Amino acid sequence: MPLMARARFNAKVNTEEVTAEIRRAAGRGLRHATEHVLSVSNQRVPHDEGTLERSGAAVVDENDLRGIVSYDTPYSIAQHENLDYQHKPGRAAKFLELALREEAEVVKLMIAKQLRQALK
């Protein structure tokens, strides 16, 4: 029978503090991610005077861990949804939707990075 090494120990873990730190890290990652999506979207947003682009915002609800990227002008929905509008080169309808789809993997990595750092 092979010899086995054994070690016994007791550990006290403050699970509430660990959970709180993980939530804070997830919030940081989500904040970075929503700002990233806004930045990418701003590169495609229809641009005439820049009002639509300047109305963009990235907000994180820390309690629900929910990130929101939005544009707030009377015409933002029309500009986003109407595929028939003509835009300058590099600018397009569905600017926010495309940015989120194309950056989905980056968003996951940004959040995961913050979680990994918190668990070190």
C-alpha positions as CSV (number, residue, x, y, z in Angstrom):
1,M,0.0,0.0,0.0
2,P,1.5,3.4,-1.0
3,L,2.1,6.0,1.6
4,M,-0.1,9.0,1.4
5,A,0.7,12.4,2.8
6,R,-2.1,14.1,4.5
7,A,-2.6,17.5,5.9
8,R,-5.5,18.9,7.8
9,F,-6.3,22.5,8.4
10,N,-9.2,24.7,9.3
11,A,-9.9,27.8,7.4
12,K,-12.2,30.6,8.2
13,V,-13.7,32.2,5.1
14,N,-15.8,35.3,5.3
15,T,-18.1,34.3,2.4
16,E,-20.1,37.5,2.6
17,E,-16.9,39.5,2.0
18,V,-15.8,37.2,-0.8
19,T,-19.2,37.5,-2.4
20,A,-19.1,41.3,-2.0
21,E,-15.7,41.5,-3.6
22,I,-16.8,39.3,-6.6
23,R,-19.8,41.6,-7.1
24,R,-17.5,44.7,-7.0
25,A,-15.2,43.1,-9.5
26,A,-18.1,42.1,-11.8
27,G,-19.3,45.7,-11.6
28,R,-15.9,47.1,-12.5
29,G,-15.7,44.7,-15.5
30,L,-19.2,45.6,-16.6
31,R,-18.3,49.3,-16.3
32,H,-15.2,48.8,-18.5
33,A,-17.2,46.7,-20.9
34,T,-20.1,49.1,-21.3
35,E,-17.7,52.0,-21.9
36,H,-15.9,49.9,-24.5
37,V,-19.2,49.1,-26.4
38,L,-20.1,52.8,-26.3
39,S,-16.7,53.7,-27.7
40,V,-17.0,51.2,-30.6
41,S,-20.6,52.3,-31.2
42,N,-19.5,55.9,-31.4
43,Q,-17.2,55.1,-34.2
44,R,-20.2,54.0,-36.3
45,V,-23.0,56.3,-35.0
46,P,-24.4,58.5,-37.8
47,H,-22.5,61.8,-37.6
48,D,-23.5,65.2,-38.8
49,E,-23.0,67.7,-36.0
50,G,-22.1,65.1,-33.4
51,T,-25.2,65.5,-31.2
52,L,-26.2,61.9,-31.4
53,E,-22.7,60.7,-30.6
54,R,-22.4,63.1,-27.6
55,S,-25.7,61.9,-26.2
56,G,-24.3,58.4,-25.8
57,A,-23.9,57.1,-22.3
58,A,-22.7,53.9,-20.5
59,V,-24.3,53.2,-17.2
60,V,-24.0,50.3,-14.8
61,D,-26.5,49.4,-12.1
62,E,-24.2,48.0,-9.4
63,N,-27.1,46.3,-7.5
64,D,-28.4,44.4,-10.5
65,L,-25.1,44.1,-12.3
66,R,-26.7,45.4,-15.4
67,G,-25.0,47.5,-18.0
68,I,-26.8,49.9,-20.3
69,V,-25.5,51.7,-23.3
70,S,-27.9,54.2,-24.8
71,Y,-28.2,57.3,-26.9
72,D,-30.6,60.1,-25.9
73,T,-31.9,62.3,-28.7
74,P,-35.4,62.5,-30.2
75,Y,-34.1,60.8,-33.3
76,S,-31.7,58.2,-31.9
77,I,-34.1,55.3,-32.4
78,A,-34.9,56.3,-35.9
79,Q,-31.2,56.6,-36.8
80,H,-30.6,53.2,-35.3
81,E,-33.5,51.4,-36.8
82,N,-34.0,52.9,-40.3
83,L,-31.8,50.9,-42.7
84,D,-32.9,53.2,-45.6
85,Y,-31.1,56.3,-44.2
86,Q,-27.9,57.3,-46.0
87,H,-24.8,57.8,-43.8
88,K,-21.3,59.0,-44.3
89,P,-18.7,56.3,-44.9
90,G,-18.0,54.2,-41.8
91,R,-21.3,55.3,-40.2
92,A,-24.4,53.1,-40.2
93,A,-27.8,52.2,-38.8
94,K,-27.7,49.5,-36.1
95,F,-24.5,51.2,-34.8
96,L,-25.2,50.0,-31.2
97,E,-26.5,46.6,-32.0
98,L,-23.5,45.9,-34.3
99,A,-21.0,47.1,-31.7
100,L,-22.5,44.8,-29.0
101,R,-22.6,41.8,-31.3
102,E,-19.0,42.3,-32.6
103,E,-17.6,43.0,-29.2
104,A,-19.4,40.3,-27.2
105,E,-16.3,38.2,-26.7
106,V,-14.3,41.3,-25.7
107,V,-17.0,42.2,-23.2
108,K,-16.8,38.7,-21.6
109,L,-13.0,38.9,-21.4
110,M,-13.2,42.3,-19.8
111,I,-15.5,41.1,-17.1
112,A,-13.6,37.9,-16.6
113,K,-10.3,39.8,-16.2
114,Q,-11.8,41.8,-13.3
115,L,-13.1,38.6,-11.7
116,R,-9.7,36.9,-12.0
117,Q,-8.0,39.8,-10.4
118,A,-10.4,39.8,-7.5
119,L,-9.8,36.1,-6.9
120,K,-6.0,36.3,-6.8
